[in-house]
Amino acid sequence: MTETGRLETFADGVFAIAITLLVLAIRLPAPEEPLGPALIRQWPEFAGYVVSFLTIGIMWVQHHRLFTLIRRSNSTFAMINVIFLMFIAFVPFPTAVLAQRLGTGVDEVGATLLYGATMTAIAAMFNAIWRYGSARGGHLLVATISASRRAEARGYRWGVPIYALITLLAFINPLVSLAGFGLFAAYWALPISGPTAED
């Protein structure tokens, strides 16, 4: 067993790089283009940037909160986190693909499904982190955890079906699906009432 400090530092770095790379999907308007209309035409890129930035940021916050409950690590747990971070680092790619195709009528559904599948995979790996950490009598957890914090962590299991459902909304309208991703991120950003993470 080892402490989680190095793992958390590595995770912070991956989150920071992924969230920074999102801006690279926003192209510069051509010098000869009128700026206002050019920026308006790029609304899918800005929409994808905002939703993905908020989503990654909120996942970083939740990852941090989870690690106030998890204090020890082993090689298996570290690899679960590595796979989770692999999907986090991948987010800029489906964001760019979605921004490129949204509003064009060219396989918008496929681009949204790729984006949603990535978010669903992240949610699944987030759950894997908690499930492994709390398995076998909570062998990687802190000694004392309040009932409210345990209930909060168990609530992460709803991320997978909800992300999958939001993804499937792409078959109705990709914009509805994108709005759903944004609203779900906003939900997780709401202040948590009751005991704090350190309780």
C-alpha positions in Angstrom: 0.0 0.0 0.0 1.2 3.5 -0.8 -0.2 7.0 -0.2 -2.1 8.7 -3.0 -0.1 11.9 -3.3 1.8 11.1 -6.5 -1.3 9.7 -8.1 -3.2 12.9 -7.3 -0.4 15.0 -8.6 -0.3 13.1 -11.9 -4.1 13.4 -12.2 -4.0 17.1 -11.6 -1.5 17.4 -14.5 -3.6 15.4 -16.9 -6.7 17.4 -16.0 -4.8 20.7 -16.5 -3.4 19.6 -19.9 -6.7 18.3 -21.2 -8.7 21.4 -20.1 -6.0 23.6 -21.8 -6.0 21.7 -25.0 -9.7 22.4 -25.5 -9.0 25.9 -26.6 -6.9 24.6 -29.6 -10.1 23.3 -31.2 -11.2 26.9 -31.6 -9.7 28.2 -34.9 -8.6 31.7 -35.5 -10.8 33.6 -38.0 -9.1 34.3 -41.3 -7.6 37.8 -41.4 -9.8 38.8 -44.3 -13.0 37.7 -42.5 -15.2 40.3 -40.7 -14.7 39.4 -37.1 -18.2 39.5 -35.8 -19.8 37.2 -38.4 -16.8 34.9 -38.2 -17.2 34.4 -34.5 -20.9 33.8 -34.8 -20.3 31.1 -37.4 -17.9 29.5 -34.9 -20.6 29.1 -32.2 -20.3 25.2 -32.3 -16.6 25.5 -31.3 -17.4 27.9 -28.4 -20.3 25.7 -27.3 -18.2 22.6 -27.3 -15.4 24.4 -25.5 -17.7 25.7 -22.7 -19.4 22.3 -22.1 -16.2 20.3 -22.2 -14.3 22.8 -20.0 -17.0 22.8 -17.4 -17.3 19.0 -17.5 -13.6 18.4 -17.1 -13.4 21.0 -14.4 -16.3 19.5 -12.5 -14.8 16.0 -12.9 -11.6 17.3 -11.4 -13.5 18.7 -8.4 -15.3 15.4 -7.9 -12.1 13.4 -8.3 -10.5 15.6 -5.6 -13.6 15.1 -3.3 -13.3 11.3 -3.9 -9.7 11.4 -2.8 -10.7 12.9 0.5 -12.2 9.5 1.1 -9.4 7.4 -0.5 -6.1 7.6 1.2 -4.2 4.6 0.1 -3.3 3.1 -3.3 -1.9 -0.1 -4.9 -0.9 -1.0 -8.4 -4.3 -2.1 -9.5 -5.9 1.1 -8.2 -3.3 3.2 -9.9 -4.0 1.5 -13.2 -7.7 2.1 -12.9 -6.9 5.8 -12.4 -4.5 5.7 -15.4 -7.3 4.4 -17.6 -9.7 7.0 -16.2 -7.2 9.7 -17.1 -6.7 8.3 -20.5 -10.3 9.1 -21.3 -10.0 12.6 -19.7 -7.0 13.3 -21.9 -9.1 12.1 -25.0 -11.9 14.7 -24.4 -10.4 17.4 -26.6 -10.6 15.1 -29.7 -14.4 14.3 -29.6 -15.0 18.0 -28.6 -13.2 19.1 -31.8 -15.0 16.6 -33.9 -18.4 17.6 -32.5 -17.6 21.3 -33.0 -16.5 20.7 -36.5 -19.8 18.9 -37.5 -22.4 20.5 -35.3 -24.8 22.6 -37.5 -23.3 21.3 -40.8 -25.7 18.4 -41.3 -22.8 16.0 -41.9 -22.9 13.1 -39.5 -23.8 15.4 -36.5 -25.3 12.3 -34.8 -22.1 10.3 -35.1 -20.0 13.1 -33.7 -22.4 13.5 -30.8 -22.3 9.7 -30.1 -18.5 9.8 -30.1 -18.6 12.7 -27.6 -21.2 11.0 -25.4 -19.5 7.6 -25.5 -16.4 9.3 -24.2 -18.3 10.9 -21.3 -20.0 7.6 -20.5 -16.7 5.8 -20.4 -15.3 8.5 -18.0 -18.3 8.1 -15.8 -17.8 4.3 -15.8 -14.1 4.6 -14.9 -15.0 7.1 -12.2 -17.3 4.5 -10.7 -14.6 1.9 -11.0 -12.3 4.1 -8.9 -14.8 4.3 -6.1 -15.9 0.6 -6.3 -12.3 -0.7 -6.1 -11.3 1.8 -3.4 -14.3 0.9 -1.2 -14.2 -2.9 -1.9 -13.0 -5.5 0.6 -14.2 -3.5 3.6 -12.9 -0.2 2.3 -9.3 -1.3 2.2 -8.1 1.9 0.6 -10.4 4.3 2.4 -9.9 6.7 5.3 -10.7 5.2 8.7 -14.0 7.1 9.3 -16.4 8.2 6.6 -19.8 9.9 7.4 -22.9 8.3 6.1 -23.6 11.3 3.9 -20.2 11.1 2.2 -20.7 7.4 1.5 -24.2 8.1 0.0 -22.7 10.9 -2.1 -20.0 8.6 -3.5 -22.6 5.8 -4.2 -24.5 8.5 -6.1 -21.8 8.6 -8.8 -23.3 5.3 -10.2 -26.0 7.3 -11.8 -23.5 9.1 -14.0 -23.2 6.1 -16.5 -26.9 5.7 -17.3 -27.6 9.4 -17.4 -24.7 10.1 -19.7 -25.8 7.2 -21.9 -29.4 8.6 -22.0 -28.1 12.1 -22.9 -26.0 10.6 -25.6 -29.0 8.8 -27.1 -30.8 12.1 -27.3 -28.5 12.8 -30.3 -31.0 10.7 -32.4 -33.6 13.3 -31.6 -31.4 16.3 -32.0 -27.6 16.7 -31.4 -28.2 20.2 -30.0 -30.6 18.7 -27.4 -27.9 16.2 -26.5 -25.2 18.9 -26.1 -27.5 20.9 -23.9 -28.1 17.8 -21.8 -24.3 17.4 -21.3 -24.1 21.1 -20.2 -27.1 20.7 -17.8 -25.7 17.6 -16.3 -22.4 19.3 -15.7 -24.2 22.2 -14.1 -26.0 19.8 -11.8 -22.7 18.4 -10.5 -21.5 22.0 -10.0 -24.3 22.8 -7.5 -23.1 23.3 -3.9 -23.3 20.2 -1.8 -25.3 20.7 1.4 -24.5 18.9 4.6 -21.1 17.8 5.8 -18.0 18.9 3.9 -15.6 16.6 2.1 -13.3 16.5 5.2 -16.1 15.5 7.6 
